[in-house]
C-alpha cells in the first residue's frame, strides 16, 4: 500500500524582494546573485503575517483541490524550519486557522529536506493504517531568520508554502519509494541557534555547496534503486531549490536532460521545505503531468539531512478519479 497525492495547494506572499532591492541593503549585485545562484527575486511575508498563516492557506487550497471535506483530514503534518513558536507546533496553529475539526497534528524538523521526509512519513503512516488522509504542508517564513546584513545568506532565502493531501493509492501508483539519510557530524555547517538575542541563519556556504553537489545525485540513485527504476524512467525531477548551479551539477552527474528538471529558484529563491511542493504545483497547474509519469523529488539541508522520493503520478488529484 502506498500514499497518493490527491490534492495540491500553495500560498505565496505578495511582497516581492528583488536583487535590485538587495543591492540597496548589502554590498552585492544582481549580476553576482544571478550567476552564483540563479535567483532573481523572492517573496517575503508581511510583518503581520506568520508561517502558520501561509501553512493554513496552502493547506486549505490543497483540501479544496482534493475536493474533500475538512473533517476528512486525520493528520496535519507540517515540515518547517522557520516556526513562529517552538511550541505549539506550526501544525497545531495551522489546524486551528484552517478550522479543521479535531485530528492529529505535529511538526517534522528536517530543515530543507522536510518535505521529502514528510512524504515518506505520511506514506508510511497511511500504509500502516493509522491514518486514512494526511495533509502534508511545507511552509517557511525564512525571512524572519535571515540576518539582513549578511550578504552570504540574505540573498538566498524566500518565504512560501505548499501542501498536498495524501490518501491510499491504487496499486502501482503513488509514492513508490523513499530514501532518507542524515549525518549529524555536519550539524555546525548550517544552523539557526536558539536562545541567542538574534536568532539568524549561520551557514558555511562552500561546504554546503560541495556536500549538496555530491549528495543530490546519490540520493536520487538510491531512491530509484529502491523503486526498481533507472534514471531513464524519470519524467520529472524536482530538486530542492537552493542554488541553480547545484541543480545543474546534479543533472550532469545523473545524466538527466535539463528539460526534466522542474524549478522555481529564479522567482522564489530557496523556500526550504516549500520549494518542492511549489514546483510540483507548477507542473500540476500547467497540466503537464500525465498518468503514469515518474516524478523524483530530492532535497538536502541542515542536519545534515538528505533524501528523495519516487512517485508514480496517478492523476487522481483535483478531486477527479482517473
Ligand atoms: O538549503 C540549503 C541551504 N544552503 C545552500 O544550499 C547554500 C549552498 N552554497 C551556495 O549556494 C554558495 O556557496 C553561495 C551562493 C552561498 C556562495 O557562492 P560561492 O560561489 O560559493 O561563493 P563564495 O562563498 O566562494 O564567495 C566568493 C566571493 C567571496 O569574495 P572573495 O572572498 O572572493 O573576495 C564572497 O565574499 O563572493 C563574495 N560574496 C558576495 N559577493 C557579492 C559572497 N556573497 C556575496 C554576495 N554578493 N551576496
Boltz pocket constraint, residues with backbone or C-beta under 6 A from the ligand:
constraints:
  - pocket:
      binder: B
      contacts: [[A, 27], [A, 28], [A, 29], [A, 32], [A, 33], [A, 36], [A, 37], [A, 112], [A, 151], [A, 152], [A, 155], [A, 190], [A, 203], [A, 204], [A, 205], [A, 206], [A, 208], [A, 209], [A, 212], [A, 241], [A, 242], [A, 243], [A, 270], [A, 272], [A, 300], [A, 301], [A, 302]]
      max_distance: 6.0
